[in-house]
Amino acid sequence: MNLLPAHHRHSKSPGDSKAMVAARERFLSSGAYTPLVELIGQQLFNVALPSLPAQEPYTILDCGAGTGFYSAALAKKAQQITRLFPLSFFGVDISKEAVRRGAKRFGPNHSAVASVYALPVAPHSVDVVVQVFAPHSDSELRRFLKPHGQMIAVSPGPRHLWELKSLVYEHPKEHLPPKAMEGFEAMSTHPLSFSIPLNSPSDVEDLLSMTPLAWKISPENLSELKSGRIDAVQADFLITVYRMTPVPPISAPSIPVSTS
């Protein structure tokens, strides 16, 4: 389903290309990010959902879902936890190719091509948003989340893929912590760091294709990388659970009353 308005498209095929989507799918399917998937699941099932009012079902929206890898893993985990109410998973991504693949691979999930800045989602209809390395709009989140809404956000830790950055940049910089979100408070933040082995040139290419570094690396450095100079990279993440807070109403200015 393509719900992306024409004026939100900055190119004929916005988002990840067919080759980039295929590389991402191969990399994620290899199990390289399994620790991240497990921690997202822990935060969803042990932190976010237990704090919500009892209802059936809960609506989970994966923003920037790509092929639906994370939401499919969470849906599978949910089926194993009988104490929870049923969950309805939906995913949106700006890449038509990613959503097409996701719809084929993860039939039970609902997915659509859409911009995270203007989502075709009814107001106050979503319980939890899952966002992995994707942009967002604070105001748009507040529009479609329920008053008790939560968000599980994954952002890069300070030294995420540091070995690749050190090869691309002469003076690499650490990632900054995520900015505070207007109308939200952080319930918990968990750092996660682990090593990813690079066993073949195809592993290197697939990982590189998932990052903006692919556009910046020189042919010389790419050849050096494929030669096996780097046999592992550090994955570094911050997983934060946010909850929506009431936005105080804007009080009207007082008007002086004349006593004369």
C-alpha positions in Angstrom: 0.0 0.0 0.0 1.5 3.4 -1.1 0.2 6.3 1.0 3.1 8.7 0.4 1.8 12.0 -1.0 3.6 13.2 -4.1 4.8 16.4 -2.4 6.6 14.3 0.3 8.7 12.6 -2.4 12.1 14.1 -3.0 13.0 11.7 -5.7 11.2 9.2 -8.0 12.0 6.3 -5.6 12.7 7.8 -2.1 14.2 5.7 0.6 16.5 2.7 0.3 17.0 1.3 -3.2 16.5 -2.3 -4.2 20.2 -3.1 -3.7 20.3 -1.4 -0.3 17.2 -3.2 0.9 18.6 -6.6 -0.2 21.8 -5.9 1.6 20.0 -4.9 4.8 17.8 -8.0 4.6 20.8 -10.3 4.2 22.7 -8.6 7.1 19.8 -8.7 9.5 18.8 -12.3 8.6 22.4 -13.4 9.5 21.7 -12.8 13.2 24.3 -10.1 13.5 21.8 -7.8 15.4 20.2 -10.6 17.6 21.3 -8.9 20.9 19.6 -5.7 19.8 16.4 -7.6 18.8 16.3 -9.3 22.2 16.8 -6.0 24.1 14.0 -4.3 22.1 11.8 -7.2 23.0 12.6 -6.9 26.7 11.8 -3.2 26.7 8.5 -3.8 24.9 7.2 -6.7 26.9 8.8 -5.9 30.3 8.6 -2.1 30.4 6.3 -0.5 27.8 3.4 -2.8 27.6 3.0 -3.6 31.4 2.6 0.2 32.1 -0.3 0.5 29.6 -4.0 0.2 30.6 -5.4 -3.2 30.1 -7.1 -3.6 26.7 -7.2 -5.8 23.6 -5.4 -5.6 21.4 -2.5 -3.2 21.7 -1.5 -1.4 18.5 2.3 -1.3 17.8 3.6 0.9 15.0 7.1 0.3 13.5 8.2 3.7 12.1 10.9 3.4 9.4 10.2 -0.4 9.5 12.1 -1.3 6.3 11.2 -4.9 5.4 9.6 -5.4 8.8 12.5 -7.3 10.4 12.1 -6.0 13.9 8.3 -6.0 14.0 8.2 -9.6 12.7 10.6 -10.7 15.4 8.5 -8.9 18.1 5.3 -10.5 16.7 6.9 -13.9 16.9 8.0 -13.3 20.5 4.5 -12.0 21.4 3.0 -15.3 20.3 5.2 -17.1 22.9 4.0 -14.9 25.7 0.4 -16.0 26.5 0.0 -13.6 29.5 -0.2 -10.6 27.1 -3.2 -9.4 25.2 -2.9 -9.8 21.4 -0.8 -7.2 19.6 -1.5 -5.7 16.2 1.7 -4.7 14.4 1.8 -2.1 11.6 4.9 -0.8 9.7 5.6 2.3 7.6 8.6 3.2 5.5 9.4 5.7 2.8 11.0 3.0 0.6 8.6 1.3 -1.7 11.0 -1.5 -2.3 11.4 -2.2 1.4 7.7 -2.3 2.0 7.1 -4.5 -1.0 9.6 -7.0 0.4 8.2 -6.7 3.9 4.6 -7.4 2.7 5.8 -10.6 0.9 7.9 -11.9 3.8 5.8 -10.9 6.8 2.2 -11.4 5.6 0.6 -11.0 9.0 2.0 -7.5 9.5 0.3 -4.5 7.9 2.8 -2.2 6.1 2.5 0.9 4.0 4.7 3.3 2.1 4.5 6.6 4.0 6.6 9.4 5.5 7.2 9.4 9.2 6.6 13.2 9.1 3.0 12.8 7.8 1.6 9.4 8.7 -1.8 8.2 7.5 -2.6 7.2 11.0 -5.8 8.2 13.0 -5.3 10.5 15.9 -4.6 8.8 19.3 -4.8 5.3 17.8 -1.3 3.9 18.6 -0.1 2.4 21.9 3.6 1.9 21.2 5.9 3.2 18.5 9.1 1.3 17.7 11.7 3.3 16.0 15.1 1.9 15.0 17.6 4.4 13.5 14.7 6.3 11.9 13.8 10.0 12.0 10.6 11.2 13.6 8.5 14.3 14.4 7.7 14.9 18.0 4.5 16.7 17.1 3.4 13.8 14.7 4.1 11.3 17.4 1.9 13.2 19.9 -0.8 13.4 17.3 -1.3 9.7 16.7 -0.2 8.2 20.1 -2.8 7.5 22.7 -2.5 9.7 25.9 -0.6 6.8 27.6 1.5 6.2 24.5 5.1 4.9 24.6 8.0 4.9 22.2 10.9 2.6 22.1 13.7 4.4 20.2 17.0 2.9 19.1 19.8 5.4 18.4 23.5 5.0 17.7 25.8 4.8 20.8 28.9 7.0 20.9 31.2 4.5 19.1 28.7 2.7 16.8 30.7 1.1 13.9 33.8 3.0 15.0 36.2 0.9 13.0 34.4 1.8 9.8 34.2 5.5 10.7 37.9 5.5 11.5 38.6 4.2 8.0 36.4 6.7 6.3 37.2 9.8 8.3 40.6 11.1 9.3 39.2 12.5 12.5 36.0 10.5 13.3 33.6 11.9 15.9 31.5 10.0 18.4 27.8 10.0 18.1 26.0 12.6 20.3 23.3 11.4 22.6 19.7 11.8 21.3 18.1 15.2 22.0 15.3 15.6 24.5 11.8 15.1 22.9 9.1 17.7 23.4 6.2 16.3 25.3 7.9 13.0 26.2 10.0 11.8 29.2 12.5 9.0 29.2 11.4 6.0 31.4 14.6 4.0 30.9 17.7 4.1 28.8 19.9 1.0 28.1 23.3 1.0 26.4 24.1 -2.0 24.3 27.5 -2.8 22.8 28.8 -6.0 21.1 31.2 -7.1 18.4 30.1 -8.0 14.9 32.4 -10.4 13.0 33.0 -9.6 9.4 33.7 -13.0 7.9 33.7 -12.2 4.2 33.8 -9.2 1.7 30.0 -9.6 1.3 29.5 -9.1 5.0 31.5 -5.9 4.7 29.5 -4.7 1.7 26.1 -5.5 3.2 26.9 -3.7 6.5 28.4 -0.7 4.7 25.3 -0.5 2.4 23.1 0.0 5.5 24.9 3.2 6.6 25.6 6.7 5.2 29.3 5.7 5.2 28.7 3.9 1.9 28.4 7.3 0.2 31.6 8.6 1.7 34.2 5.8 1.6 36.8 6.1 -1.1 37.5 3.2 -3.6 40.9 2.7 -2.0 39.5 2.4 1.5 36.7 0.1 0.3 39.3 -2.2 -1.3 41.3 -2.2 1.9 38.2 -3.0 3.9 37.3 -5.9 1.6 40.8 -7.3 1.9 40.1 -8.3 5.5 42.0 -5.5 7.3 39.0 -5.2 9.7 37.6 -8.5 10.8 35.1 -7.2 13.3 33.3 -3.9 14.1 31.7 -2.6 17.3 27.9 -2.2 17.4 26.9 0.4 19.9 23.3 1.4 20.6 21.1 3.3 23.0 17.7 1.9 23.6 15.3 4.4 25.3 11.7 4.0 26.3 9.8 7.2 26.3 6.2 8.0 27.5 4.1 10.8 26.4 3.6 13.5 29.0 0.6 16.0 29.1 1.4 19.2 27.3 0.4 22.1 29.6 -2.3 24.3 28.1 -1.3 27.8 27.0 -2.9 30.2 29.3 -4.4 33.3 27.9 -2.8 36.6 29.0 -4.6 38.4 31.7 -6.4 41.6 30.7 -6.2 44.4 33.2 -9.6 45.6 34.4 -10.0 49.3 34.8 -11.4 50.4 38.2 -11.9 54.0 37.2 
